[in-house]
Amino acid sequence: MSNKLDSRKAKPPRRTRIKPGTPMLSAAEQVMLVTARGAVGDAHALLVDGRPVAARESLEALAEIYSDVQVSDGLERQMLYDLPPVWLIDSHLHRRREKALTHYLPGGQFNEHGVFELRDQENGLWVLVHPNDCWSGTLTGAQDFVKGEGLTGLIAIVTGDGVAATVDKLARKFKIGGPGHD
């Protein structure tokens, strides 16, 4: 007697796709997440050492940092409201990815698979950009690991201008219209 489960062909696993409009963590939120993990670890170590007051102070400082990040992210989202969509700018950058990456990240190189890599040992800077423009690395000057999708966010971190200012600048450069760019 044969088992029906054995005779069926195995189906490949479904690929998870991120739907357009799904909120992604901003660079500030990613850095905040790394900072939060470190602060919670420090607070735990302080509790283990029998120092609950110091642990509480560590977590209170984290709460202040978190509220500052929320305010700045809220203001940036409001500024982005009148600008062209980031995905449209990302598509323009993708068509010019080699020129854009070598301009904003000088010293990096492409390998034979189209992956762009930059390692700067002196500054602790490391970035890896895949052909689909997903990127990761230590871009913030510290050893905090950040990652993202699309070159607009990467350029915003590298230049330090913020996403709204970067979108505004690139929309003007590529002559992309939007509510604030007719």
C-alpha positions as CSV (number, residue, x, y, z in Angstrom):
1,M,0.0,0.0,0.0
2,S,1.5,3.3,-1.1
3,N,1.4,6.4,0.9
4,K,-0.2,9.3,-0.9
5,L,2.1,11.8,0.8
6,D,5.2,10.0,-0.6
7,S,3.8,10.0,-4.2
8,R,3.1,13.7,-4.3
9,K,5.7,16.0,-5.6
10,A,7.1,18.3,-2.9
11,K,6.1,21.9,-3.5
12,P,8.7,24.5,-3.3
13,P,8.4,26.9,-0.3
14,R,6.4,30.0,-1.0
15,R,8.5,33.1,-1.3
16,T,7.6,35.9,1.1
17,R,7.2,39.1,-0.8
18,I,7.1,42.5,0.9
19,K,4.0,44.3,-0.3
20,P,4.4,47.9,-1.5
21,G,3.7,50.3,1.3
22,T,4.9,48.0,4.0
23,P,6.6,50.2,6.6
24,M,10.4,49.5,6.8
25,L,12.6,50.5,9.6
26,S,14.3,53.8,9.0
27,A,18.0,54.1,9.5
28,A,17.3,56.0,12.8
29,E,15.0,53.2,13.9
30,Q,17.6,50.5,13.1
31,V,20.3,52.4,15.1
32,M,17.8,52.7,17.9
33,L,17.1,49.0,17.9
34,V,20.8,48.2,18.2
35,T,21.2,50.8,20.9
36,A,18.2,49.4,22.8
37,R,19.6,45.8,22.6
38,G,22.8,47.1,24.1
39,A,21.1,49.1,26.8
40,V,18.9,46.2,27.9
41,G,22.0,44.0,28.0
42,D,23.8,46.5,30.1
43,A,20.8,46.9,32.5
44,H,20.6,43.1,32.8
45,A,24.4,43.0,33.7
46,L,23.8,45.8,36.3
47,L,20.9,43.9,37.9
48,V,23.0,40.7,38.1
49,D,25.8,42.8,39.8
50,G,23.2,43.9,42.4
51,R,22.9,47.5,41.1
52,P,19.2,48.0,40.4
53,V,19.3,51.8,40.6
54,A,22.0,52.0,37.9
55,A,20.0,49.6,35.7
56,R,16.9,51.8,36.0
57,E,18.9,54.9,35.1
58,S,20.3,53.1,32.0
59,L,16.8,52.1,30.9
60,E,15.4,55.7,31.5
61,A,18.2,57.1,29.3
62,L,17.1,54.7,26.6
63,A,13.5,55.8,26.9
64,E,14.6,59.5,26.3
65,I,16.6,58.5,23.3
66,Y,13.6,56.5,21.9
67,S,11.3,59.5,22.3
68,D,13.7,61.7,20.4
69,V,13.9,59.2,17.6
70,Q,10.1,59.0,17.3
71,V,9.8,62.8,17.1
72,S,12.5,63.1,14.4
73,D,11.0,60.2,12.4
74,G,7.5,61.7,12.6
75,L,8.8,65.1,11.3
76,E,10.7,63.4,8.5
77,R,7.6,61.4,7.5
78,Q,5.6,64.7,7.4
79,M,8.3,66.3,5.2
80,L,8.2,63.3,2.8
81,Y,4.4,63.7,2.3
82,D,4.8,66.4,-0.3
83,L,7.7,64.8,-2.1
84,P,7.7,62.2,-5.0
85,P,7.6,58.6,-3.9
86,V,11.0,57.2,-2.8
87,W,10.5,54.1,-5.1
88,L,10.4,56.3,-8.1
89,I,13.8,57.9,-7.2
90,D,15.2,54.4,-6.4
91,S,14.3,53.3,-9.9
92,H,16.2,56.2,-11.4
93,L,19.2,55.5,-9.1
94,H,19.1,51.8,-10.0
95,R,19.4,52.6,-13.7
96,R,22.5,54.6,-12.8
97,R,23.7,52.5,-9.9
98,E,27.3,52.1,-10.9
99,K,27.8,55.9,-11.3
100,A,25.7,56.6,-8.1
101,L,27.6,54.1,-5.9
102,T,31.0,55.2,-7.0
103,H,30.1,58.8,-6.5
104,Y,28.6,58.5,-3.0
105,L,30.9,55.7,-1.8
106,P,34.3,56.4,-3.5
107,G,36.8,53.6,-3.1
108,G,34.3,50.8,-3.4
109,Q,34.5,48.1,-6.1
110,F,32.1,45.9,-8.0
111,N,32.8,42.2,-8.2
112,E,31.9,39.9,-11.2
113,H,28.4,39.3,-9.8
114,G,27.5,43.0,-9.6
115,V,27.9,43.3,-5.9
116,F,29.4,46.6,-4.7
117,E,31.7,46.4,-1.7
118,L,33.5,49.1,0.2
119,R,35.8,48.4,3.2
120,D,37.5,51.3,5.0
121,Q,39.6,49.9,7.8
122,E,40.6,53.3,9.2
123,N,37.0,54.5,9.8
124,G,35.4,51.1,10.5
125,L,33.2,51.7,7.4
126,W,31.9,48.7,5.6
127,V,29.1,48.5,3.1
128,L,27.8,45.8,0.7
129,V,25.2,46.6,-2.0
130,H,23.6,43.7,-3.9
131,P,22.5,44.0,-7.5
132,N,18.9,44.4,-6.3
133,D,20.0,47.4,-4.3
134,C,19.5,45.8,-0.9
135,W,22.4,46.9,1.3
136,S,24.0,46.3,4.6
137,G,27.0,47.5,6.6
138,T,28.4,49.7,9.3
139,L,27.7,53.2,7.8
140,T,27.0,55.2,10.9
141,G,30.6,55.7,11.9
142,A,30.1,53.3,14.8
143,Q,30.1,49.5,14.7
144,D,26.3,49.5,14.5
145,F,25.1,47.2,11.8
146,V,22.4,48.8,9.5
147,K,20.6,47.4,6.4
148,G,18.1,48.6,4.0
149,E,16.6,48.5,0.6
150,G,17.0,51.0,-2.2
151,L,19.8,53.5,-2.9
152,T,17.9,56.6,-1.6
153,G,18.1,55.5,2.0
154,L,21.7,54.5,1.6
155,I,22.6,57.9,0.1
156,A,20.7,59.6,2.9
157,I,22.8,57.8,5.5
158,V,26.1,58.3,3.7
159,T,25.6,62.1,3.1
160,G,23.9,62.6,6.6
161,D,21.2,64.7,4.9
162,G,18.2,62.7,6.1
163,V,15.7,60.9,3.8
164,A,13.5,63.9,3.2
165,A,16.4,66.2,2.1
166,T,17.9,63.5,0.0
167,V,14.6,62.8,-1.7
168,D,14.1,66.5,-2.4
169,K,17.6,66.9,-3.8
170,L,17.4,63.7,-6.0
171,A,13.9,64.6,-7.2
172,R,15.2,67.9,-8.5
173,K,18.3,66.3,-10.0
174,F,16.2,63.7,-11.9
175,K,13.4,66.2,-12.6
176,I,10.8,64.0,-11.0
177,G,7.5,65.7,-10.3
178,G,5.4,65.2,-7.3
179,P,3.0,67.2,-5.1
180,G,5.9,69.5,-4.1
181,H,7.8,69.2,-7.4
182,D,5.6,70.3,-10.3
